[in-house]
Amino acid sequence: MQSTRHAKGEFEVNPTSLADERTINGFSRLTIDKVFHGDLEAKSQGQMLSARTETPNSAGYVAVELVEGTLNGRKGSFFLQHNGIMDRGKQSLVRKNETNEIYSRL
């Protein structure tokens, strides 16, 4: 039986809006730069696409990041894909997929 492992820590995120040649009402595209501290000491760069609805404080997003650093003493990189929904201010992380050669060696 394979056990599930968890990494604990914190991160800071610096989002930057991307100016598109074509603007679509309700959509925004951002670059995201993160720094992770804890079991995962790493930096990431990625992009996020979000869409607002007419309902106040409601939106959805998808993001993909390339994370490079050290996880529990092992160096490597992996892509992190995540998405979430905010419904009238209540946030939920819908799904998080991690594919990573680091994890395959744990």
C-alpha positions as CSV (number, residue, x, y, z in Angstrom):
1,M,0.0,0.0,0.0
2,Q,1.4,3.4,-1.0
3,S,1.1,6.2,1.7
4,T,0.2,9.7,0.9
5,R,2.7,12.4,1.8
6,H,2.1,16.0,2.5
7,A,4.4,19.0,2.4
8,K,3.6,21.9,4.7
9,G,4.7,25.5,4.4
10,E,3.7,29.0,3.2
11,F,4.1,30.9,0.0
12,E,4.0,34.5,-1.3
13,V,2.5,35.3,-4.7
14,N,3.2,38.3,-6.9
15,P,0.5,38.5,-9.7
16,T,1.1,40.8,-12.7
17,S,-1.7,41.6,-15.2
18,L,-1.0,40.8,-18.8
19,A,-2.2,43.3,-21.4
20,D,-3.8,41.4,-24.2
21,E,-4.2,42.7,-27.8
22,R,-7.7,41.4,-27.6
23,T,-9.8,42.1,-24.5
24,I,-12.8,39.9,-23.6
25,N,-15.3,41.3,-21.1
26,G,-15.0,39.5,-17.8
27,F,-11.7,37.7,-18.5
28,S,-8.3,38.5,-17.2
29,R,-4.9,36.9,-17.7
30,L,-2.0,37.1,-15.2
31,T,1.5,35.9,-14.7
32,I,2.2,34.6,-11.2
33,D,5.5,34.4,-9.4
34,K,5.6,32.5,-6.1
35,V,8.2,31.8,-3.5
36,F,7.6,28.7,-1.3
37,H,9.0,28.2,2.3
38,G,8.7,25.1,4.4
39,D,9.0,21.4,3.3
40,L,9.1,22.9,-0.2
41,E,11.8,25.5,-0.7
42,A,11.1,26.7,-4.3
43,K,10.2,29.4,-6.7
44,S,7.5,29.2,-9.4
45,Q,6.4,31.0,-12.5
46,G,3.1,30.5,-14.3
47,Q,0.0,31.9,-15.8
48,M,-3.5,32.3,-14.6
49,L,-6.7,32.9,-16.5
50,S,-9.8,34.1,-14.6
51,A,-13.3,35.0,-15.4
52,R,-15.7,37.2,-13.3
53,T,-19.4,36.7,-13.3
54,E,-22.2,39.3,-12.8
55,T,-22.8,37.9,-9.3
56,P,-20.8,40.1,-6.8
57,N,-17.6,38.4,-5.5
58,S,-17.9,35.5,-7.9
59,A,-15.3,34.2,-10.3
60,G,-13.3,31.2,-11.4
61,Y,-9.7,30.6,-12.4
62,V,-7.3,28.0,-13.9
63,A,-3.5,28.2,-13.5
64,V,-0.4,26.3,-14.4
65,E,3.0,26.9,-12.8
66,L,6.5,25.5,-13.2
67,V,7.9,24.9,-9.7
68,E,11.7,24.6,-9.3
69,G,13.4,23.9,-5.9
70,T,13.9,21.4,-3.2
71,L,11.2,19.1,-1.6
72,N,12.3,17.4,1.6
73,G,16.0,17.6,0.5
74,R,15.4,16.5,-3.1
75,K,16.1,19.0,-5.9
76,G,13.9,19.0,-9.0
77,S,11.0,20.6,-10.8
78,F,7.4,19.9,-11.6
79,F,4.3,21.5,-13.1
80,L,1.5,22.4,-10.8
81,Q,-2.0,22.8,-12.2
82,H,-4.9,24.2,-10.1
83,N,-8.2,25.8,-10.4
84,G,-10.8,27.3,-8.0
85,I,-14.1,29.0,-7.7
86,M,-15.3,32.0,-5.6
87,D,-19.0,32.0,-5.1
88,R,-20.2,35.2,-3.4
89,G,-16.9,35.5,-1.5
90,K,-16.7,31.8,-0.5
91,Q,-13.6,30.3,-2.0
92,S,-13.0,26.6,-2.8
93,L,-10.1,24.9,-4.5
94,V,-11.7,22.6,-7.1
95,R,-8.8,20.4,-8.1
96,K,-5.1,20.2,-7.8
97,N,-2.9,18.0,-10.0
98,E,0.8,17.5,-9.5
99,T,3.0,15.7,-11.9
100,N,6.5,15.5,-10.8
101,E,9.6,13.4,-11.0
102,I,10.4,14.4,-7.4
103,Y,7.3,12.7,-6.2
104,S,8.0,9.6,-8.1
105,R,11.2,9.1,-6.1
106,L,9.7,9.7,-2.6
